[in-house]
Amino acid sequence: MWKPVHHRAIALLALAAVCGCNGFGSGNATQPGSTPDVNAQTSFRMVGNLGTPFVATVSDQRSSWVIQGVVPLNVLIANGNFPARIVATKLTNDNALLSIEVINGYSVSTISSTFANYGMVVGSLNGKLKALAAPASPDARFYINGPAGGVFNAVVEDSTTAYILQSRAPCVILYDSPDNNSLNAHVDGIFNLVGGYGGPLNIDLNFDGTVVTSGGSGTVTVKVN
């Protein structure tokens, strides 16, 4: 059903060194400077009292995802069609703090917090989203676990475009509309732990609710089988 992707690890890591932490498109590599600019990496950071459980709906203009997790958790859309929005609800009847930090590049642009029982928080990226999009299909997600607060670099891609990202574990990276929602969509990722955090990364690549591949070490490569 899912076909393997042949990695271009050396080329991708060379591009990562040039492009920093932003995504990049499929430009003409023989004409430096000809590729279009992209937005700074943006993400939602779920913070507050450690272990506070929540459920969140994330949506851009093309797709939406429902995520269940606990604080802390970073949420990135690798190739989002912005604007995007997240609505998160605490799953506890107490006054534990739940906050969303909207990160644009290296700066916190907005914060939304609640102490209320079953309280709700909302965050937006790059404007106002007019309506919730349909559920992602296929639903492609990378779940990254590892040493608490460990920083990692990642290159995630489908068969035409790659994106360079950086975040902290734990994290979920959502890949919107791989290969234009093809039934034979190819998705893979290369993950590298930065610095000596004393433990391996653990990566799961999840398609439509099923873990199709996983791996763990200092540098991890996962792909659709």
Residue frames as qw, qx, qy, qz and C-alpha x, y, z in Angstrom:
[[0.000, 0.886, 0.464, 0.000, 0.00, 0.00, 0.00],
 [0.119, -0.965, 0.153, 0.178, 2.68, 2.48, 1.06],
 [0.821, 0.451, -0.113, 0.330, 5.82, 2.61, -1.07],
 [0.657, -0.490, -0.056, 0.570, 9.29, 3.23, 0.38],
 [0.207, 0.976, -0.061, -0.002, 11.01, 6.54, -0.14],
 [0.806, 0.158, -0.113, 0.559, 14.65, 6.63, -1.18],
 [0.357, -0.861, -0.115, 0.344, 16.35, 9.10, 1.14],
 [0.523, 0.674, -0.079, 0.516, 18.61, 11.89, -0.05],
 [0.631, -0.686, -0.234, 0.278, 20.25, 12.18, 3.36],
 [0.574, -0.174, 0.076, 0.797, 23.52, 13.82, 2.33],
 [0.125, 0.440, 0.350, 0.818, 21.85, 16.41, 0.11],
 [0.396, -0.768, -0.420, -0.279, 19.17, 17.16, 2.68],
 [0.637, -0.616, -0.180, 0.427, 21.64, 17.67, 5.52],
 [0.444, 0.041, 0.177, 0.877, 23.74, 19.95, 3.34],
 [0.099, -0.601, -0.391, -0.690, 20.66, 22.02, 2.63],
 [0.556, -0.728, -0.397, 0.061, 19.85, 22.04, 6.33],
 [0.584, -0.339, -0.077, 0.734, 23.20, 23.68, 7.06],
 [0.195, 0.221, 0.294, 0.909, 22.42, 26.40, 4.53],
 [0.274, -0.547, -0.477, -0.630, 18.77, 27.02, 5.33],
 [0.146, -0.269, 0.532, -0.789, 18.79, 27.02, 9.13],
 [0.210, 0.181, 0.867, -0.415, 15.51, 26.19, 10.83],
 [0.522, 0.394, 0.074, -0.753, 13.02, 27.35, 8.22],
 [0.765, 0.301, 0.570, 0.002, 11.26, 25.20, 5.64],
 [0.012, 0.495, -0.494, -0.715, 12.31, 25.28, 2.01],
 [0.769, 0.449, 0.218, -0.401, 10.55, 24.54, -1.26],
 [0.796, 0.124, 0.483, 0.344, 11.57, 22.77, -4.46],
 [0.192, 0.909, -0.128, -0.346, 13.51, 25.64, -6.05],
 [0.792, 0.556, -0.181, 0.176, 16.30, 25.55, -8.61],
 [0.744, -0.586, 0.105, 0.305, 19.42, 24.53, -6.70],
 [0.693, 0.190, 0.229, 0.657, 21.65, 25.57, -9.61],
 [0.116, 0.652, 0.130, 0.738, 20.65, 29.21, -9.21],
 [0.397, -0.325, -0.595, 0.619, 21.45, 30.28, -5.63],
 [0.041, 0.265, 0.217, -0.938, 19.08, 32.92, -4.32],
 [0.310, -0.068, -0.548, -0.774, 16.32, 32.02, -6.78],
 [0.308, -0.381, -0.871, 0.038, 14.17, 30.06, -4.32],
 [0.279, -0.701, -0.227, -0.616, 11.23, 31.95, -2.80],
 [0.066, -0.333, 0.620, -0.707, 11.30, 33.12, 0.81],
 [0.529, -0.395, -0.739, -0.135, 9.24, 31.17, 3.35],
 [0.472, -0.763, -0.002, -0.441, 7.63, 32.13, 6.64],
 [0.030, -0.498, 0.755, -0.425, 9.60, 31.65, 9.84],
 [0.402, -0.156, -0.901, 0.044, 8.94, 28.35, 11.60],
 [0.449, -0.365, 0.151, -0.802, 5.80, 28.63, 13.69],
 [0.451, -0.112, -0.881, 0.090, 4.54, 26.32, 16.39],
 [0.592, -0.615, -0.081, -0.515, 2.15, 25.94, 19.30],
 [0.339, 0.242, -0.780, 0.467, 3.76, 25.18, 22.66],
 [0.671, -0.558, -0.353, -0.337, 1.50, 23.61, 25.30],
 [0.338, 0.259, -0.618, 0.661, 2.80, 24.53, 28.76],
 [0.572, -0.570, -0.024, -0.590, 1.57, 24.88, 32.34],
 [0.631, -0.464, 0.558, -0.276, 1.44, 22.38, 35.19],
 [0.155, 0.376, -0.885, -0.225, 3.41, 19.31, 34.18],
 [0.052, 0.114, 0.991, -0.042, 1.24, 16.34, 33.25],
 [0.425, 0.394, 0.353, -0.735, -1.98, 18.32, 32.77],
 [0.378, 0.227, 0.829, 0.343, -4.00, 16.38, 30.16],
 [0.319, 0.533, 0.037, -0.782, -5.78, 18.14, 27.32],
 [0.572, 0.401, 0.662, 0.272, -7.46, 17.55, 23.98],
 [0.008, 0.611, -0.150, -0.777, -6.83, 20.00, 21.14],
 [0.656, 0.597, 0.445, 0.123, -8.10, 20.63, 17.64],
 [0.260, -0.517, 0.346, 0.738, -5.53, 22.13, 15.26],
 [0.586, 0.635, 0.497, 0.077, -6.56, 23.47, 11.86],
 [0.160, -0.338, 0.318, 0.871, -5.08, 25.38, 8.94],
 [0.492, 0.384, -0.102, -0.774, -6.93, 26.22, 5.72],
 [0.527, 0.255, -0.717, -0.378, -6.60, 22.68, 4.26],
 [0.664, -0.105, -0.739, 0.042, -6.72, 20.20, 7.12],
 [0.472, -0.638, 0.285, -0.538, -7.49, 19.69, 10.79],
 [0.566, 0.121, -0.783, 0.231, -6.21, 17.30, 13.44],
 [0.666, -0.657, -0.008, -0.354, -7.38, 16.23, 16.90],
 [0.489, 0.379, -0.655, 0.434, -4.57, 15.68, 19.41],
 [0.725, -0.664, -0.112, -0.149, -4.66, 14.31, 22.95],
 [0.619, 0.348, -0.444, 0.546, -1.63, 14.90, 25.14],
 [0.568, -0.728, -0.275, 0.266, -0.24, 16.23, 28.38],
 [0.058, 0.965, -0.214, 0.142, 1.83, 19.29, 29.26],
 [0.130, 0.672, -0.232, -0.691, 4.44, 19.93, 27.92],
 [0.667, 0.316, 0.621, 0.262, 3.98, 19.34, 24.20],
 [0.034, 0.507, -0.309, -0.804, 5.13, 21.23, 21.10],
 [0.620, 0.511, 0.594, -0.040, 2.89, 21.12, 18.01],
 [0.052, -0.493, 0.427, 0.757, 4.24, 22.01, 14.55],
 [0.749, 0.563, 0.322, -0.138, 2.63, 21.98, 11.11],
 [0.614, -0.217, 0.435, 0.621, 5.55, 21.26, 8.79],
 [0.165, 0.131, 0.545, 0.811, 3.92, 22.66, 5.66],
 [0.118, 0.584, 0.657, -0.461, 0.94, 24.56, 6.97],
 [0.121, 0.508, 0.484, 0.702, -1.43, 26.49, 4.73],
 [0.187, -0.351, -0.502, 0.769, -1.83, 29.43, 7.07],
 [0.278, -0.545, 0.488, -0.622, -3.61, 30.96, 8.89],
 [0.567, -0.104, -0.815, 0.059, -3.88, 28.23, 11.51],
 [0.481, -0.532, 0.181, -0.673, -5.68, 27.87, 14.84],
 [0.432, -0.025, -0.873, 0.226, -5.60, 25.62, 17.90],
 [0.577, -0.497, 0.052, -0.646, -8.32, 25.18, 20.53],
 [0.453, 0.112, -0.839, 0.281, -7.33, 23.12, 23.58],
 [0.641, -0.550, -0.073, -0.531, -9.46, 22.00, 26.54],
 [0.121, -0.417, 0.806, -0.403, -8.23, 20.73, 29.91],
 [0.672, -0.147, -0.669, -0.282, -9.42, 17.25, 30.79],
 [0.422, -0.173, -0.718, 0.525, -9.26, 17.84, 34.55],
 [0.326, -0.803, -0.379, -0.324, -11.72, 19.36, 37.00],
 [0.627, -0.529, -0.188, 0.540, -9.13, 21.42, 38.89],
 [0.059, 0.980, -0.007, -0.189, -7.24, 24.71, 38.81],
 [0.704, -0.189, 0.397, 0.557, -4.11, 23.41, 37.07],
 [0.145, 0.739, -0.196, -0.628, -2.60, 25.88, 34.59],
 [0.681, 0.307, 0.565, 0.350, -2.88, 25.19, 30.86],
 [0.083, 0.795, -0.124, -0.588, -1.33, 27.66, 28.41],
 [0.761, 0.465, 0.320, 0.321, -0.67, 27.92, 24.68],
 [0.209, -0.700, 0.261, 0.631, 2.39, 29.87, 23.55],
 [0.721, 0.664, 0.192, 0.059, 2.37, 30.75, 19.85],
 [0.531, -0.525, 0.369, 0.554, 6.00, 30.73, 18.70],
 [0.611, 0.787, 0.082, 0.017, 6.97, 32.63, 15.55],
 [0.492, 0.663, -0.441, 0.351, 10.61, 32.02, 14.69],
 [0.507, 0.041, -0.659, 0.554, 12.36, 32.38, 18.06],
 [0.123, -0.146, 0.316, -0.929, 9.84, 34.68, 19.76],
 [0.047, 0.469, 0.849, -0.241, 6.58, 34.16, 21.66],
 [0.038, -0.285, -0.357, -0.889, 3.95, 36.15, 19.76],
 [0.564, -0.416, -0.070, -0.710, 0.86, 35.40, 21.89],
 [0.123, 0.050, -0.921, 0.367, -0.09, 33.49, 25.05],
 [0.628, -0.346, -0.235, -0.656, -3.48, 32.14, 26.11],
 [0.182, 0.152, -0.869, 0.434, -3.92, 30.62, 29.60],
 [0.650, -0.443, -0.250, -0.564, -6.60, 29.14, 31.84],
 [0.035, -0.240, 0.837, -0.491, -6.84, 27.95, 35.46],
 [0.678, -0.049, 0.095, -0.727, -10.55, 27.09, 35.12],
 [0.598, -0.016, 0.791, -0.128, -11.96, 23.61, 35.62],
 [0.606, 0.413, 0.635, 0.243, -12.07, 22.04, 32.15],
 [0.057, 0.809, -0.027, -0.584, -10.84, 25.42, 30.89],
 [0.727, 0.544, 0.332, 0.256, -10.23, 26.27, 27.22],
 [0.249, -0.667, 0.266, 0.650, -7.34, 28.09, 25.54],
 [0.671, 0.681, 0.288, 0.060, -7.05, 29.33, 21.94],
 [0.352, -0.571, 0.367, 0.644, -4.08, 30.27, 19.77],
 [0.655, 0.720, 0.221, -0.067, -3.79, 31.57, 16.18],
 [0.554, -0.298, 0.419, 0.655, -0.99, 31.81, 13.61],
 [0.186, -0.065, 0.518, 0.832, -0.65, 34.29, 10.77],
 [0.341, -0.109, -0.303, -0.883, -4.14, 35.77, 10.81],
 [0.578, 0.025, 0.514, -0.633, -7.69, 34.62, 11.51],
 [0.019, 0.032, 0.955, 0.296, -8.93, 31.25, 10.30],
 [0.466, -0.066, -0.156, -0.868, -12.47, 31.64, 8.95],
 [0.892, -0.108, -0.030, -0.439, -13.61, 28.03, 9.38],
 [0.606, -0.389, 0.694, -0.008, -12.41, 24.68, 10.65],
 [0.412, 0.436, -0.670, -0.437, -11.01, 22.55, 7.81],
 [0.939, -0.025, -0.208, -0.274, -11.92, 18.93, 7.11],
 [0.770, -0.501, 0.385, 0.092, -9.94, 16.23, 8.93],
 [0.050, 0.663, -0.666, -0.339, -6.52, 15.56, 7.40],
 [0.890, 0.168, 0.415, -0.087, -6.56, 12.73, 4.84],
 [0.788, -0.183, -0.543, 0.223, -4.12, 11.11, 4.90],
 [0.454, -0.868, 0.090, -0.177, -3.35, 12.01, 8.50],
 [0.785, 0.271, -0.333, 0.446, 0.46, 11.98, 8.75],
 [0.404, -0.874, 0.149, -0.226, 2.11, 12.71, 12.10],
 [0.613, 0.300, -0.578, 0.448, 5.59, 12.36, 13.56],
 [0.639, -0.752, -0.063, -0.151, 5.64, 11.83, 17.34],
 [0.517, 0.502, -0.484, 0.496, 9.00, 12.72, 18.88],
 [0.706, -0.702, -0.011, -0.092, 9.91, 11.68, 22.42],
 [0.685, 0.364, -0.385, 0.501, 13.28, 11.77, 24.10],
 [0.439, -0.215, -0.481, 0.728, 15.16, 13.35, 26.96],
 [0.055, -0.852, -0.486, 0.185, 12.96, 16.02, 28.56],
 [0.002, -0.929, 0.048, 0.367, 13.57, 19.34, 26.82],
 [0.599, -0.189, 0.555, 0.546, 16.01, 17.78, 24.38],
 [0.353, 0.710, -0.137, -0.594, 16.45, 19.90, 21.24],
 [0.656, 0.096, 0.681, 0.311, 16.35, 18.15, 17.87],
 [0.230, 0.467, -0.386, -0.761, 16.74, 19.11, 14.23],
 [0.625, 0.284, 0.723, -0.075, 14.48, 17.47, 11.64],
 [0.215, 0.279, -0.531, -0.771, 14.12, 17.22, 7.88],
 [0.509, 0.319, 0.760, -0.248, 10.63, 15.97, 6.94],
 [0.184, 0.361, -0.501, -0.765, 9.49, 15.55, 3.34],
 [0.818, 0.346, 0.394, -0.236, 7.17, 14.02, 0.80],
 [0.780, 0.180, 0.424, 0.423, 8.35, 13.11, -2.71],
 [0.406, 0.732, 0.228, 0.497, 8.58, 16.73, -3.91],
 [0.053, -0.808, 0.145, -0.569, 9.30, 19.08, -0.99],
 [0.666, -0.184, -0.559, 0.459, 11.33, 19.02, 2.22],
 [0.272, -0.865, -0.035, -0.420, 11.08, 21.15, 5.36],
 [0.517, 0.176, -0.578, 0.606, 13.75, 21.85, 7.96],
 [0.525, -0.727, -0.192, -0.398, 12.51, 22.20, 11.55],
 [0.352, 0.216, -0.690, 0.595, 13.87, 22.50, 15.07],
 [0.598, -0.577, -0.134, -0.539, 11.99, 21.90, 18.30],
 [0.161, -0.403, 0.781, -0.448, 12.13, 20.33, 21.73],
 [0.491, -0.186, -0.840, -0.139, 10.87, 16.91, 22.79],
 [0.437, 0.312, 0.837, 0.106, 8.13, 15.94, 23.32],
 [0.224, 0.429, -0.229, -0.844, 6.70, 17.15, 20.02],
 [0.603, 0.413, 0.682, 0.034, 4.21, 16.22, 17.32],
 [0.011, 0.374, -0.428, -0.823, 4.88, 17.32, 13.72],
 [0.613, 0.516, 0.529, -0.278, 1.82, 17.36, 11.47],
 [0.210, -0.187, 0.626, 0.727, 2.43, 16.94, 7.74],
 [0.489, 0.527, 0.328, -0.613, -0.40, 18.53, 5.77],
 [0.737, 0.606, 0.080, -0.287, -1.51, 16.97, 2.44],
 [0.421, -0.463, 0.671, 0.398, 1.58, 14.91, 1.54],
 [0.189, -0.009, 0.793, 0.579, 1.96, 14.55, -2.23],
 [0.385, -0.017, -0.217, -0.897, -1.31, 16.47, -2.66],
 [0.688, -0.066, 0.459, -0.558, -3.25, 13.85, -0.69],
 [0.581, 0.325, -0.677, -0.315, -2.19, 11.02, -2.98],
 [0.933, -0.264, 0.008, -0.246, -3.20, 7.52, -1.88],
 [0.905, 0.094, -0.145, 0.389, 0.44, 6.56, -2.47],
 [0.066, -0.950, 0.182, -0.245, 1.82, 9.52, -0.54],
 [0.782, 0.100, -0.374, 0.489, 5.47, 9.23, 0.50],
 [0.284, -0.894, 0.134, -0.319, 6.57, 10.77, 3.80],
 [0.832, -0.080, -0.356, 0.418, 9.83, 10.42, 5.67],
 [0.232, -0.944, 0.111, -0.208, 11.93, 12.22, 8.24],
 [0.700, 0.192, -0.427, 0.539, 15.50, 12.47, 9.51],
 [0.463, -0.854, -0.061, -0.230, 15.87, 13.53, 13.17],
 [0.641, 0.270, -0.432, 0.574, 19.05, 14.45, 14.99],
 [0.544, -0.770, -0.285, 0.172, 19.39, 15.19, 18.71],
 [0.312, 0.760, -0.193, 0.537, 21.36, 18.37, 19.36],
 [0.185, -0.663, 0.494, -0.531, 23.80, 18.49, 22.29],
 [0.362, 0.102, -0.900, 0.220, 24.42, 16.00, 25.05],
 [0.576, -0.357, 0.074, -0.732, 21.05, 15.41, 26.68],
 [0.239, -0.324, 0.860, -0.314, 21.93, 11.91, 27.79],
 [0.577, 0.214, 0.744, -0.260, 19.28, 9.86, 26.03],
 [0.226, 0.106, 0.752, 0.610, 18.04, 8.72, 22.62],
 [0.453, 0.161, -0.087, -0.872, 15.22, 10.10, 20.52],
 [0.319, 0.229, 0.919, -0.032, 12.18, 7.90, 19.98],
 [0.307, 0.274, -0.262, -0.873, 10.20, 8.63, 16.81],
 [0.442, 0.346, 0.826, -0.058, 6.88, 7.19, 15.63],
 [0.185, 0.118, -0.438, -0.872, 5.51, 7.93, 12.15],
 [0.340, 0.351, 0.777, -0.398, 1.74, 7.63, 12.38],
 [0.190, 0.001, -0.559, -0.807, -0.54, 7.34, 9.33],
 [0.591, -0.273, -0.397, -0.647, -4.31, 7.49, 9.80],
 [0.714, -0.510, 0.188, -0.442, -4.10, 6.41, 13.42],
 [0.990, -0.076, 0.020, 0.116, -1.61, 3.57, 12.95],
 [0.294, -0.769, 0.498, 0.273, 2.10, 3.59, 13.73],
 [0.875, 0.477, -0.061, -0.056, 3.68, 2.44, 10.47],
 [0.745, 0.310, -0.336, 0.486, 7.31, 2.81, 11.50],
 [0.461, -0.882, 0.065, -0.068, 9.36, 3.82, 14.51],
 [0.765, 0.294, -0.299, 0.488, 12.97, 4.18, 15.53],
 [0.435, -0.899, 0.033, -0.036, 15.29, 5.50, 18.18],
 [0.786, -0.058, -0.041, 0.614, 18.93, 6.58, 18.57],
 [0.264, -0.514, -0.001, 0.816, 20.98, 9.75, 18.38],
 [0.271, 0.321, -0.390, -0.819, 20.03, 10.16, 14.71],
 [0.496, 0.272, 0.794, -0.220, 16.76, 8.59, 13.57],
 [0.250, 0.174, -0.535, -0.788, 15.39, 8.05, 10.06],
 [0.429, 0.302, 0.793, -0.311, 11.74, 6.98, 9.69],
 [0.258, 0.211, -0.495, -0.803, 9.69, 6.52, 6.53],
 [0.806, 0.150, 0.156, -0.551, 6.48, 5.04, 5.20],
 [0.481, -0.213, 0.835, 0.159, 6.96, 1.33, 4.49]]
